[in-house]
Amino acid sequence: MRNIWAFAWGVLVAILGGLIGLGGAEFRLPVLVSIFNYRTLQAIIINLMVSLVTVTFSFIFRSGIIGLDNVFANLTVIINILAGSLIGSSVGVNYATKINEKTLNRVVVVFLFFLSFVLIGHNFIFSLQSWQLPNLLRIGIVFVAGIVIGIFSSMLGVAGGELIIPTIIMVFAIDIKLAGSLSLAISIPTIIMGLYKYKSHKRLKEVKSEQGFIVSMASGSILGAFIGSSLLRYIDSSSLYVILGVILLLSALKLAKLKPAT
């Protein structure tokens, strides 16, 4: 029965993410902690695993619309951000595995609050004009941004699209739809790096007994991502970001009130 609920929540969360072109991991994390009662670090690792599946299939679903040739044409953008995000992912894992569960829970809550405000202020962020910067300065800014994104990814188990997409749009003046696909291309290796670092810290064994749960939620996430992507054309995305931002804010508030499991 638990795996059935995992599948159902996987579908629902991925629909939310699919509607705005994200993996939905920021909504999945509070569900894993508050509903399925995983410890914070366990929830982060499971979230990374499910996020990897979701983001990969989202990239596949979008490839027929955006075109892989357009993605490869912007390979320098991907490499620029990826160089920083891989470093940030390693830093985030090192920090997450060294601090105690209570502190980690607080850090996660702060990150979720920040992401909720990013979603709520999404329209304002995207209304800003792209920055006219010298190439060297642009590379430096994006590299640092990549480090921050990598830390977010590994410490929350998320793909980081909420931060990657605005960065690409403002720094490189790239269309939002293409930026979404570039974000997914950056997220896949970033998540893999996070999982590799957790494995090197011998933390994947903490979720070894949860393989059935992970497969069920990942399967639901694939279906949900497809449904969410299909529904996107029928829903006003401007108000949707605000609604989902409020949902995430309420989830963060609920998570803040929970005592980490021991």
Backbone as a ProteinNet text record, in pm:
[ID]
protein_1_A
[PRIMARY]
MRNIWAFAWGVLVAILGGLIGLGGAEFRLPVLVSIFNYRTLQAIIINLMVSLVTVTFSFIFRSGIIGLDNVFANLTVIINILAGSLIGSSVGVNYATKINEKTLNRVVVVFLFFLSFVLIGHNFIFSLQSWQLPNLLRIGIVFVAGIVIGIFSSMLGVAGGELIIPTIIMVFAIDIKLAGSLSLAISIPTIIMGLYKYKSHKRLKEVKSEQGFIVSMASGSILGAFIGSSLLRYIDSSSLYVILGVILLLSALKLAKLKPAT
[TERTIARY]
82.9	0	86.7	199.4	290	345.1	377.3	430.8	324.9	199.2	89.7	76.8	85.9	81.8	204.1	318.5	440	419.4	358	328.6	233.8	127.2	26.7	87.9	168.3	232.7	336	400.6	495.8	428	308.6	230.8	192.5	135.2	85.2	196.5	306.7	417.8	478.4	492.1	551.1	459.6	327.8	234.6	258.9	273.7	302.2	430.6	534.2	661	651.9	580.7	568.8	496.2	404.9	329.3	416.9	529.3	617.7	756.3	767.8	893.8	1002.2	964.5	1061	1040.5	1129.3	1117.3	1021.8	986	892.5	955.9	1089	1156.9	1136.7	1120.5	1100.6	968.3	869.1	741.4	748.7	833.5	846.1	913.9	1012.8	1089.4	1002.3	914.1	825.8	734.6	692.8	607.9	684.8	810.3	891.7	914.3	931.7	960.2	833.3	731.8	614.3	507.5	499.4	396	452.3	571.6	629.2	730.1	752.9	831.8	976.7	1036.5	1178.8	1259.6	1377.5	1469.5	1513.9	1556	1585.6	1689.5	1798.5	1902.7	1852.6	1775	1715.5	1627.2	1545	1453.1	1529.5	1641.5	1722	1778.6	1830.6	1889.2	1781.8	1666.7	1556.4	1509.6	1503.5	1460.8	1555.5	1685.8	1783	1761.3	1737.3	1716.8	1593.5	1484	1359.6	1373.4	1442.7	1463.7	1541.7	1640.6	1720.8	1633.5	1544.1	1452.1	1358	1300.2	1202.7	1264.3	1381.3	1447.9	1490	1539	1581.4	1464.5	1351.4	1235.1	1174.5	1182.7	1135.2	1216.7	1347.7	1434.9	1396.3	1366.2	1324.5	1192.2	1096.2	965.6	977.6	1070.7	1085.3	1169.2	1249.8	1344	1273.4	1152	1077.8	1020.7	1008.2	952	1062.2	1162.4	1270.4	1374.3	1404.2	1504.4	1641.9	1702.7	1835.3	1941.6	1919.5	2016.5	2027.4	1913.9	1916.8	1988.7	1973.2	2042.1	2192.7	2235.2	2378.6	2439.9	2358.5	2408	2447.7	2394.5	2425.7	2508	2592.9	2674.2	2767.5	2815.1	2905.6	2834	2705.3	2626.2	2614.6	2585.7	2571.8	2701.8	2813	2943.3	2979.6	2949.3	2981.6	2913.4	2784.2	2710	2745.6	2762.7	2791.3	2924	3022.1	3152.6	3138.2	3050	3026.4	2934.7	2831	2731.2	2788.6	2883.7	2945.6	3028.1	3095.8	3171.1	3074.4	2968.3	2869.8	2802.2	2775.5	2712.5	2801.1	2930.4	3025.2	3030.4	3032.5	3035.2	2909.7	2795.1	2668.2	2659.9	2706.9	2705.5	2797.9	2917.2	3011.2	2950.5	2878.7	2816.1	2700	2616.3	2496.9	2531.3	2644.1	2679.8	2757.3	2797.6	2876.9	2796.4	2686.9	2608.1	2503.1	2449.9	2348.5	2213.2	2123.2	1993.5	1911.3	1916.7	1838.5	1884.2	2015.3	2070.4	2040	2053.6	2024.5	1878.9	1789.4	1647.5	1624.6	1693.2	1679.6	1732	1845.7	1902.4	1806	1748.3	1652.6	1532.5	1481	1365.1	1398	1516.5	1557.6	1564.7	1623.9	1632.5	1493.4	1400.9	1265.9	1193.6	1213.1	1155.5	1207.1	1338.4	1398.1	1340.6	1329.7	1276	1130.3	1054	913.3	902.7	992	989	1036.7	1129.2	1172.2	1054.5	974.7	857.2	753.3	727	627.2	670	799.6	850.2	896.3	851.8	896.4	870.5	750.3	715.8	806.4	836.3	924.7	1065.8	1115.4	1250.5	1263.3	1162	1168.1	1137.4	1085.4	1059.1	1185.9	1288.1	1414	1483.8	1544.8	1617.5	1747.1	1792.2	1917.5	2033.3	2133.2	2246.4	2342.3	2383.3	2483.4	2620.6	2689.5	2814	2927.6	3051.6	3167.4	3171.4	3223.3	3221.9	3290.4	3406.1	3480.2	3399.8	3337.2	3255.1	3132.9	3074.2	2957.9	2993.4	3108.2	3152.6	3172.5	3233.5	3258	3129.7	3032.8	2904.6	2832	2828.1	2757.2	2826.9	2958.8	3033	2996.5	2993.7	2956.8	2811.9	2725	2584.3	2570.9	2653.4	2651.5	2688.1	2783.9	2822.2	2704.3	2635.5	2518.9	2410	2387.1	2285.3	2320.9	2447.9	2492.3	2471.8	2495.6	2474.1	2326	2239.2	2094.9	2055.6	2107.2	2069	2102.8	2225.5	2269.4	2211.2	2178.5	2127.7	1976.5	1907.3	1762.8	1718.6	1810.5	1772.6	1691.2	1713.9	1636.4	1722.7	1656.2	1728.7	1783.8	1721.3	1771.2	1722.5	1618.4	1569.9	1519	1466.8	1415.7	1525.2	1650.2	1763.5	1837.4	1842.9	1916.1	1847.7	1716.2	1643.5	1655.4	1628.7	1647.5	1789.9	1887.3	2028.2	2056.9	2010.4	2034	1965.8	1843	1767.5	1832.4	1868.8	1921.8	2064.2	2146.4	2287.2	2309.3	2234.3	2259	2145.9	2038.4	1925.6	1869.3	1848	1796.1	1647.1	1571.9	1427.4	1397.3	1286.1	1252.9	1232.7	1174.7	1151.9	1283.7	1373.9	1504.7	1583.1	1568.5	1636.7	1593.2	1466	1415.9	1485.7	1505.5	1574.5	1723.3	1786	1925.9	1938.7	1840.1	1838.5	1835.6	1753.2	1744	1876.7	1940.8	2069.5	2176.7	2168.3	2262.8	2230.1	2101.2	2057.2	2097.4	2091.8	2117.8	2257.3	2366.5	2498.8	2518.3	2450.7	2461.7	2403.6	2288.6	2225.7	2311.4	2365.9	2451.7	2573.6	2631	2744.6	2703.9	2585.8	2537.9	2522.8	2464.4	2446.4	2580.9	2673.3	2806.3	2875.7	2863.9	2927.5	2861.9	2729.3	2662.5	2707.5	2728.9	2777.9	2918.7	3004.1	3141.5	3146.1	3045.2	3032.6	2960.1	2928.1	2860.6	2725.4	2651.8	2520.4	2405.4	2435.9	2328	2271.9	2350.2	2302.2	2183.4	2166.9	2055.5	1920.5	1922.1	1796.2	1793.2	1886.5	1895.2	1768.1	1706.5	1585.4	1461.1	1475.7	1361.2	1353.3	1414.3	1418.7	1279.6	1190.3	1054.5	981.1	998.6	936.6	989	1121.1	1183.9	1137.9	1132.7	1087.8	942.5	858.6	717.2	700.7	772.3	761.2	820.9	931	993.2	901.1	835	741.1	625.1	572.5	465.9	512.3	637.3	692	702	735.6	742.8	605.3	504.3	367.1	322.7	352.2	312.4	378.6	508	579.9	517.2	476.3	411.3	276.9	197.8	66.2	83	175.2	197.2	240.9	331.6	378.1	264.3	174.5	61.3	-41	-57	-155.8	-107.4	24.3	83.4	19.6	-12.7	-66.1	-205.9	-273.7	-411.1	-421.5	-308.8	-312.2	-229.8	-280.6	-211.8	-90	28	149.4	184.5	136.6	171.2	124.9	-1.5	-54.4	-12.1	23.8	58.5	183.5	282.6	405.1	375.5	286.6	251.7	181	87.2	12.6	106.9	196.8	289.8	390.9	426.3	514.3	450.3	322.6	248.4	239.2	214.2	209.5	342.4	451.5	584	610.4	565.3	582.5	509.6	386.1	309.7	376.2	431.6	502.5	625.8	697.6	816.5	778.6	666.7	619	585.7	521.2	485.9	610.8	708.1	832.5	909.5	899.2	970.6	916.8	792.3	729	756.2	807.1	832.5	964.2	966.1	1089.7	1155	1281.2	1346.6	1340.7	1317	1308.9	1446.1	1445.3	1572.4	1592.8
-121.4	0	126.9	119.6	233.4	268.7	165.1	189.4	247.4	210	267.9	416.7	452.7	594.8	668.2	600.2	660.6	692.4	598.9	620.7	738.9	743.3	850.1	987.1	996	1123.2	1159.8	1058.1	1083.6	1148.6	1098.4	1155.5	1299.4	1321.3	1454.4	1558.7	1524.9	1619.5	1650.5	1548.4	1569.3	1651.5	1640.2	1725.1	1871.5	1899.5	2036.5	2087.5	2003.3	2043.6	2055.7	1961.6	1962.8	2084.8	2137.5	2255.2	2378.9	2382.3	2498.4	2459.5	2338	2296.3	2259.2	2213.2	2172	2024.5	1969.7	1829.9	1806.5	1913.4	1901.9	1856.6	1847.8	1795.1	1881.7	2012.8	2101.7	2072.8	2023.2	1983.7	1841.9	1758.8	1619	1605.8	1691.7	1680.5	1692	1793.5	1799.2	1677.1	1622.7	1502	1384	1367.6	1256.7	1265.6	1387.7	1406.2	1403.1	1480.5	1497.9	1390.4	1328.9	1227.7	1085.8	1064.7	929.4	913	1020.9	1015.6	969.7	1009.4	983.6	1088.1	1045.8	1143.2	1237.7	1357.9	1460.9	1414.3	1354.5	1310.7	1197.8	1104.3	999	1058.9	1156.9	1220.6	1290.4	1353.7	1424.1	1325	1211.8	1112.4	1051.3	1015.6	961.2	1065.2	1189.8	1297.9	1312.1	1298.6	1305.5	1192.7	1072.3	957	973.9	1014	1033.2	1152.3	1256.2	1374.8	1340.3	1252	1213.1	1148.7	1060.5	995.3	1098	1183.3	1281.7	1379.5	1433	1531.7	1469	1346.2	1278.6	1261.1	1214.6	1194.3	1327.6	1429.6	1562.3	1614.6	1590.6	1631.5	1559.4	1430.3	1351.9	1403.8	1431.7	1481	1614.8	1699.8	1833.3	1834	1729.2	1729.7	1737.7	1680.5	1686.8	1824.2	1905.1	2040.3	2143.9	2138.6	2237.7	2202.4	2072.7	2028.9	2016.7	1901.4	1879.1	1966.6	2003.6	2087.6	2224.7	2277.8	2406	2394.6	2278.9	2256.5	2249.9	2172	2158.2	2288.1	2372.3	2501.8	2592.6	2563.2	2642.6	2561.9	2475.4	2388.4	2467.5	2583.1	2664.1	2715.1	2748.2	2791.9	2678.1	2558.6	2440.9	2414	2414.8	2385.8	2491	2617.9	2728.1	2710.1	2685.7	2668.3	2535.6	2432.5	2298.7	2294.1	2371.9	2375	2417	2513	2557.4	2464.4	2413.9	2332.8	2199.8	2142.7	2017.3	2039.3	2152.9	2187.3	2210.2	2286.6	2315.4	2189.7	2095.3	1969.7	1893.4	1892.1	1823.9	1891.9	2025.2	2101.3	2075	2074.3	2053.2	1917.7	1814	1678.6	1670.9	1728.4	1726.8	1791.9	1901.5	1972.4	1892.1	1837.5	1765	1639.9	1577.1	1452.6	1474.8	1597.3	1624.5	1688	1759	1825.6	1730.1	1761.8	1675.2	1695.4	1600.3	1598	1723.3	1773.4	1891.2	2013.9	2032.7	2146.8	2133.3	2011.3	1987.5	2021.5	1984	2013.6	2164.4	2239.1	2385.4	2444.9	2393.3	2442.4	2416.9	2297.6	2262	2354.6	2383.2	2472.4	2611.5	2663.2	2795	2794.8	2690	2678.4	2675.2	2600.4	2589.9	2724.2	2797.1	2931.8	3019.5	3012.9	3093.2	3056.1	2925.7	2881	2921.4	2921.8	2963.2	3109.3	3194.2	3335.9	3357.3	3270.3	3277.2	3247.7	3145.4	3111	3222.5	3275.2	3381.6	3506.3	3536	3654	3622.8	3509.5	3460.8	3562.1	3619.3	3714.5	3837.5	3884.2	4000.8	3967.6	3849.8	3809.1	3802.4	3741.2	3726.1	3855.2	3956.5	4084.9	4169.2	4130.2	4203.9	4182.2	4286.4	4274	4196.1	4132.1	4058.1	4154.7	4106.3	4190.3	4201.8	4325.1	4347.8	4349.9	4237	4221.7	4179.3	4217.8	4166.2	4014	3946.5	3800.3	3738.3	3793.1	3737.2	3749	3865.9	3886.4	3795.1	3778.8	3690.5	3547.1	3499.5	3363.9	3348.9	3450.8	3446.4	3442.1	3526.5	3531.7	3399	3343.6	3217.2	3102.3	3105.8	3001.5	3002.8	3121.1	3134.2	3092.2	3135.3	3095.9	2944	2881.1	2735.9	2667.7	2724.1	2668	2671.4	2786.5	2800.6	2700	2687.7	2594.4	2451	2414.3	2279.8	2249.3	2349.6	2332.3	2308.5	2389.2	2370.5	2229.9	2186.8	2057.6	1942.7	1939.7	1826.5	1829.4	1947.9	1957.6	1945.2	1959.4	1942.4	1824.3	1772.4	1664.7	1716.4	1842.9	1904.6	1922.8	1954.6	1977.9	2120.2	2213.4	2350.6	2438.6	2394.1	2470.2	2608.3	2625.8	2757.4	2862.6	2819.4	2911.2	2911.3	2796	2786.7	2867.5	2853.9	2919.7	3072.4	3136.2	3282.5	3325.6	3246.5	3279.5	3279.9	3177.3	3167.7	3282.6	3314.9	3420.2	3556.8	3589.5	3722.6	3742.7	3637.5	3652.2	3631.3	3536.2	3501.3	3543.1	3602.6	3650.6	3540.2	3423.7	3308.2	3293	3250.2	3229.5	3133.2	3156.8	3080	2931.5	2898	2757.3	2684.1	2747.6	2688.2	2683.6	2788	2791.4	2673.9	2635.1	2520.9	2392.2	2372.3	2252	2254.5	2371.4	2383	2353.9	2399.5	2374.1	2224.9	2152.1	2007.1	1940	1986.1	1929.3	1953.1	2065.6	2096.7	2015.2	1996.9	1929.7	1783.3	1714.8	1569.8	1536.5	1593.7	1561.6	1616.5	1727.2	1782.8	1685.6	1628	1530.5	1403.8	1359.8	1241.7	1263.9	1383.6	1416.1	1408.6	1463.2	1458.3	1315.4	1230.4	1089.5	1018.6	1051	990	1028	1153.6	1198.7	1134	1119.9	1051	904.8	843.9	705.7	697.1	793.7	792.8	813.8	881.1	898.4	779.9	680.1	557.5	587	681.5	717.9	656.3	602.1	541.4	417.1	357.1	238.9	271.2	398.9	440.6	427.1	420.6	406.1	276.1	185.5	59.7	-22.9	-19.6	-98.1	-33.8	84.2	158.7	152.8	51.9	44.3	37	-41.7	-53.7	78.6	150.1	281.8	378.1	379.5	471.7	443.5	315.3	277.6	320.7	300.5	338	488.4	566.7	712.1	764	703.3	744.8	714.5	598.7	562.8	661	696.2	795.3	931.2	964.3	1092.8	1104	991.9	992.3	1022.3	953.8	976.2	1119.2	1166.8	1302.1	1409.2	1389.5	1486.4	1495	1379.9	1377.9	1450.1	1422.8	1487.6	1637.7	1677.8	1819.7	1894.6	1834.3	1896.8	1911.1	1812.4	1815.7	1922	1944.3	2040.6	2184.9	2201.6	2335.4	2432.5	2384.6	2472.5	2525	2461.6	2499.4	2585.3	2610.9	2679.4	2806.6	2911.4	3040	3027.3	3029.7	3007.1	3123.9	3245.5	3363.3	3349.4	3309.7	3293.3	3161.1	3064.3	2931.2	2935.2	3014.5	3024.1	3074.3	3172.9	3228.7	3123.9	3051	2947.7	2840.3	2793.4	2689.1	2742	2868.4	2929.3	2932	2962.9	2963.7	2822.2	2723.3	2583.4	2543.5	2581.9	2548.1	2620.2	2744	2820.4	2752.8	2708.3	2638.3	2505.6	2438.1	2312.2	2336.8	2445.1	2479.1	2511.8	2582.4	2614.8	2487.5	2393.7	2266.7	2188.7	2188	2116.3	2178.8	2310.9	2381.5	2342.8	2301.3	2266.8	2121.7	2041.6	1900.8	1883.3	1786.3	1748.5	1638.1	1655.8	1553.9	1417.9	1313.9	1178.8	1135.1	1050.1	1002.2	857.3
0	0	0	71.5	79.3	-58.9	-137.6	-271.1	-365.2	-342.6	-422.1	-394.1	-266.6	-230.4	-284	-285.9	-342.8	-490.1	-562.4	-704.5	-721.5	-639.1	-649.9	-621.9	-515.8	-484.5	-590.4	-647.5	-755.5	-874.8	-908.8	-1019.7	-988	-870.1	-833.4	-830.4	-765.3	-753.7	-890.6	-974	-1107.1	-1196.9	-1176.7	-1252.1	-1216.3	-1086.2	-1041.8	-1106.1	-1104.9	-1165.2	-1315.1	-1378.1	-1523.1	-1575.6	-1494.9	-1536.8	-1551.9	-1479.6	-1489.9	-1542.9	-1596	-1657.2	-1559.7	-1439.4	-1338.4	-1305.4	-1224	-1186	-1070.2	-999.4	-887.2	-757.9	-752.5	-633.9	-510.7	-530.7	-416.7	-347.2	-421.4	-361.7	-306.1	-364.3	-323.1	-187.9	-159.2	-35.9	89	99.6	217.4	229.2	115.7	117.5	176.1	134.5	183.5	333.8	384.7	527.1	612.1	570.6	656.6	639.4	521.5	497.2	508.1	450.3	455.3	568.2	644.7	769.1	749.9	637.8	620.5	696.5	743.8	800.7	688.7	726.2	626.3	525	570.9	477.8	388.3	443.8	361.8	253	292.1	197.6	85.5	119.3	19.2	-83	-35.2	-126	-215.3	-156.7	-236.2	-337.5	-295.9	-384.3	-502.7	-477.6	-586.2	-686.5	-635.7	-724	-811.3	-748.4	-823.5	-917.4	-873.1	-956.9	-1082.9	-1069.5	-1185.3	-1292.4	-1250.6	-1344.3	-1406.8	-1321.6	-1368.8	-1468	-1433.4	-1518.8	-1652	-1646.1	-1768.6	-1865.4	-1813.3	-1900	-1944.1	-1858.1	-1898.4	-2015.6	-2010.4	-2120.6	-2249.2	-2237.3	-2353.4	-2409.6	-2320	-2363.9	-2436.2	-2389.5	-2447.2	-2574.7	-2595.2	-2707.3	-2841.8	-2849.3	-2974.9	-3002.6	-2898.1	-2912.7	-2933.8	-2848.6	-2853.6	-2959.2	-2971.8	-3068.6	-3005.5	-3018.4	-2960.2	-3026.8	-3152.8	-3221.6	-3154.5	-3106.1	-3035.6	-2901.8	-2836.7	-2709.1	-2731.7	-2831	-2858	-2909.6	-2971.5	-3019.4	-2903.9	-2784.6	-2664.8	-2564.5	-2617.9	-2533.3	-2441.7	-2488.7	-2405.8	-2280.4	-2292.6	-2177	-2076.2	-2126.9	-2040.6	-1965.7	-2037.9	-1976.8	-1873.5	-1903	-1813.3	-1676.6	-1678.2	-1552.2	-1487.2	-1569.3	-1518.3	-1443.6	-1489.8	-1423.5	-1277.3	-1253.5	-1116	-1039.3	-1105.6	-1035.3	-986.2	-1060.1	-1016.2	-889.8	-883.4	-762.1	-646	-672.4	-568.7	-517.3	-607.4	-568.4	-470.8	-496.8	-408.7	-271.6	-272.7	-147.3	-65.3	-132.1	-63.1	4	-64.9	-7.2	114	101.5	213.9	337.1	317	429.1	485.9	397.1	440.8	520.3	489	556.3	686	712.5	832.3	944.8	910	1013.4	1068.4	1186.6	1245.7	1178.4	1203.8	1135.6	1163.9	1286.5	1324.4	1246.9	1236.3	1161.5	1013	960.1	818.8	788.1	878.4	859.6	851.7	937.3	936.3	806.4	758.4	632.7	517.1	514.1	409.2	412	531.3	544.8	490.5	523.2	473.8	321.1	263.7	118.3	55	116.2	61.5	67	177	186.1	72.1	49	-57.2	-193.6	-221.3	-349.9	-366.6	-256.2	-265.2	-305.9	-253	-289.6	-433.6	-480.1	-620.1	-712.3	-677.2	-758.3	-754.4	-634.6	-620.6	-698.4	-697.6	-769.1	-910.3	-961.9	-1093.3	-1204.8	-1205.9	-1311.8	-1308.6	-1187.3	-1173.6	-1222.3	-1184.8	-1224.2	-1375.1	-1440.4	-1584.4	-1660.6	-1589.1	-1653.3	-1663.3	-1586.6	-1590.2	-1724.1	-1773.7	-1899.3	-1877.9	-1982.1	-1972.1	-1949	-1876.2	-1841.9	-1959.9	-1989.1	-2093	-2026.5	-2029.8	-1956.1	-2049.1	-2013.2	-2086.3	-2072.7	-2173.7	-2175.2	-2054	-2013.8	-1901.3	-1772.1	-1750.2	-1631.2	-1633.6	-1750.3	-1765.8	-1727.2	-1773.3	-1740.7	-1590.2	-1527.3	-1383	-1302	-1341.4	-1269.4	-1281.1	-1400.6	-1422.6	-1351	-1343.2	-1272.1	-1123.5	-1064	-921.7	-901	-993.2	-984.8	-992.1	-1074.7	-1086.5	-955.8	-883.1	-753.2	-656.1	-651.1	-563.3	-602.6	-732.8	-783.6	-746.2	-757.7	-722.2	-574.9	-489.6	-345.2	-317.2	-379.2	-365.5	-408.5	-521.5	-577.8	-483.5	-434.8	-352.9	-212.9	-161.1	-24.2	-16	-128.5	-128.9	-213.9	-294.4	-385.1	-502.5	-540.4	-647.9	-771.8	-883.1	-1008.3	-1017.3	-946.3	-943.6	-1056.1	-1128.1	-1242.4	-1208.2	-1085.7	-1045.8	-1047.3	-1025.8	-1025.6	-1159.6	-1224.5	-1351.1	-1461.2	-1472.3	-1581.9	-1575.6	-1458.9	-1454.9	-1484.8	-1438.4	-1464.9	-1614.6	-1684	-1828.8	-1902.7	-1862.7	-1931.2	-1912	-1788.4	-1758.6	-1808.6	-1801.8	-1839.1	-1988.5	-2048.2	-2188.5	-2282.9	-2228.8	-2311.2	-2400.8	-2341.9	-2414.9	-2386.7	-2487	-2473.8	-2359	-2289.1	-2169.1	-2198.2	-2312.7	-2344.1	-2367.8	-2441.7	-2463.4	-2332.5	-2250.1	-2120.6	-2033.4	-2044.5	-1969	-2008.8	-2138.2	-2185.8	-2147.9	-2157.2	-2115.1	-1966.1	-1889.6	-1745.3	-1715.9	-1789.6	-1770	-1805.6	-1913.5	-1955.8	-1849.5	-1780.2	-1672.1	-1547.3	-1521.6	-1399.1	-1394.9	-1509	-1511.4	-1456.2	-1510.7	-1453.8	-1312.2	-1279	-1143.7	-1040.9	-1072.9	-983.8	-973.9	-1088.4	-1087.7	-998.2	-1004.4	-918.2	-770.5	-738	-600.3	-551.5	-633.4	-595.5	-581.9	-671.3	-663.7	-532.6	-493.5	-368.9	-247.7	-250.9	-139.8	-133.6	-250.1	-254	-197	-232.4	-181.7	-31.4	22.5	167.5	231.5	151.4	197	261.6	202.8	255.4	176.2	57.3	-21.1	47.7	136.8	208.8	298.6	332.8	417.9	348.2	214.4	140.5	60.9	90.7	16.2	29.8	147.4	172.1	112	53.2	-0.4	-152.5	-212.4	-358.4	-420.4	-360	-412.5	-407.3	-297.6	-281	-386.4	-405.7	-500.4	-642.8	-680.4	-814.9	-836.3	-734.4	-745.7	-763.6	-682.3	-691.6	-822.1	-865.4	-991.7	-1109.8	-1105.4	-1211.9	-1218.2	-1100.6	-1095.3	-1144.6	-1117	-1159	-1310.5	-1376.4	-1522.7	-1581.3	-1528.1	-1574.9	-1546.1	-1425.4	-1387.4	-1471.4	-1502.9	-1586.7	-1725.1	-1777.4	-1909	-1904.8	-1800.5	-1786.6	-1768.4	-1679.8	-1653.7	-1777.2	-1854.6	-1978.6	-2079.3	-2081.7	-2174.6	-2135.3	-2004.8	-1955.1	-1964.9	-1979.9	-1975	-2073.1	-2193.3	-2297.8	-2264.3	-2168	-2135.8	-2009.9	-1943.4	-1814.7	-1821.1	-1757.3	-1750.2	-1659	-1717.4	-1640.3	-1549	-1580.6	-1500.9	-1356.3	-1338.5	-1203.6	-1141.7	-1226.7	-1177.6	-1089.7	-1129.7	-1050.2	-909.6	-899.6	-769.1	-683.7	-744.8	-671.9	-619.9	-706.2	-665.5	-563.4	-574.5	-475.5	-338.2	-333.3	-206.4	-149.3	-237.2	-193.2	-130.5	-195.5	-144.1	-12.1	-1.9	121.7	237.3	213.4	316.8	353.7	253.5	279.1	365.4	335.9	414.4	558.9	576.4	711	788.4	720.4	785.3	821.6	730	755.5	871.3	884.1	991.9	1129	1134.6	1262.5	1303.2	1207.5	1236.5	1311.6	1400	1465.4	1384.2	1345.1	1264.6	1331.8	1249.3	1303	1353.3	1451.8	1508.8	1471.5
[MASK]
++++++++++++++++++++++++++++++++++++++++++++++++++++++++++++++++++++++++++++++++++++++++++++++++++++++++++++++++++++++++++++++++++++++++++++++++++++++++++++++++++++++++++++++++++++++++++++++++++++++++++++++++++++++++++++++++++++++++++++++++++++++++++++++++++++++

